[in-house]
């Protein structure tokens, strides 16, 4: 069969158009890649995030951001366990107290109950979590501006380190009281 030059050109061009179109459809129709951080384990997120903050020019803003994310995505036990395990790493040890201050505040902000927030914490990284939860409580209840009113402060302080915290160790009780001192400073 004798195919003219024009027919050959149209046939080749048509096949090429079909291949390119099919490739484009397959490429653009594929599902979007999964959000890796959404499905990632806490272990693969927490310590690298702390390390990233350690290297930024505004670490406190970074600590606040990651602590809020930790509080939204992970339970306090997991975060504290992972940070405690990584506390030996210099970039974690140097900043974990501050990170856990922000994390304790974020958990308190989520719980809106100081007893619940304190019961979920421990003394990891020099009790940064407890200190932050208590700071959050004082800020939320506008107690820092009321320092001139000793009765107001005394009414709140008397019961803060009682309740669920009592079931923990004496060190945890002490760190709660220590955190109150930080909050009042």
N, C-alpha and C positions, 0 to 999 in steps of 0.2 A: 504494500500500500504506500502510495507516494503522498507524503505530507508536505505541504508547502511550508516555506520558511515562516510565514505569518502565523500559521496554525501552530507550529512548534513554539514560537515565541509566546503566543497566548496560552498554550498548554503549560509551559514552564512557569510563566508568570502566575497563572491560576493556582498551580500547585504550591508555588512559593507563598502566595497570599494566604492559602489555607493553612500552611505550616506556621507562618508568622502569627496569624489570627489565633490559631489553636494554642500556640505557646503563650501568647498574651493572655488569653482567657484562663489558662491553667495557672499562670503566674499571679494574676490579679484576683482570681477567685479562691485562692488558697486561704485557709483560716489564718487570722492574725496570730502571731506567736503569743503564748500565754505570758502573763505578767509574772516573771520569775520571782520577784520579791513577794508577791501575794501568796505564792505556794511554798516559799522557801521556809526552812526550819528556823526557829529562833536562833539556834547556834550559828547559822550562816549569815545572820543579819546583825545581831547585837554587838559582838566584838568588832567586826569591821566598821560598823557605824561609829562606835566610840573612837576607833583609830582615825577615821576620817575627820571627826570633830577635833581631835587632838592636833591635827595638821592645818586647821583653818585659821583665818585671821580674826574671826569672831566666834570663839569657841562657845561662849555662853548661849548665844542665839542657836547655835547648832545643838548644844546639849538639850535646850528646851524643846527643840523640834523633834529630836530623836526620842526623848523621854515621852513626849506626847504620843508618838507613833508606837513606842513599846507598850504604853498603857492601853492603847486602843486595840492592839493586835495580840498581845501575849499576857498570860496571867503573871502576877507578881512573883510567884514561886519560881517560875521558869527564868525570868529575867534575873532575879537575885542569884539563883543557882549558877547561871551561865557567867555572870559577872564575877561571882566568888571564885569560880574555877579559873577564870582568866586574870584574876587579881595579881598573879605573879608576873605578868607581862608588864614591862615598864610603862608603855603607853596607856595601859588600862589602870594600873596602880596610881599613876600620877593624877588621874582625873576622875576616877570612879566615884569618889565621895561627892563631887559636884554633879556628876551625871545622875547619881541616885537621889540627890536633893531634888532635882527637877522631876525625876521619876516618881518620888513620893508625893510631890505636889500634884502631879498629873493623876495619880491614882486617887488621891483625896478629891480632886476636882470631879472625877468620874463617880466616885462612891457617894460623895456629899455627906459622909458619916465618918467621923474621926476614929471611932472604935473599930469599924470595919477596915478602914485604911491601915490602922496600926496593926491589927491582927494579921494582916497579909504580909507584913514586913519582917525583916530581921536586921541584924547588926552588920551586915556585909559592908565593907569599905568604910569602916569607922561610923556606922549607923547613918549614912547619908540618907537612906530611905526614910527613917523615922524623922530626921530633922526636916526633910522636905515636906512630909505629910503634916507635921505640926506647923510649919510655916504656912502651908496652904490653908489650914484651919484658921490660923490667926488672921490671915489676909481675908478669907471669905467672911469671917465674922467681924471684920473691921476692929479687931482688938489691938492692933499695933498703934492705931491712932488714939486708942483709949488708955494708953499707958498712964495717963495722969489720973485715971479713975481706978484706984487700987481695988476697990470692991468689985468692980466689973471683972477685972483680971482674976482676982482671987476666986470668984464664983466659977470661972471656967477652968482654971488650973487645977483645982482640987480634985476633979474627977478624970482629967485627961489621960493619965497614965494608969488608970485602973481598968477594970473590966477585962476585955479579951487579952490585953497585954499581960495581965497578971498570970495567965496560964503559961506564959513563956518563961524563959530563964531570968534569973536576977539581973544578968547583964542586959537583957532586953529591956527590963524595967528601968535600969539605970540609964540606958541610952534614950529611952523615952523622956526621962527627966532632963537629961543632958540636952536633948533636942528642944525642949521647952526653953532652956536657957538661950539657945541659938535664936529661937523665934522671938524672944523678948529683947534681944540685942539690937 
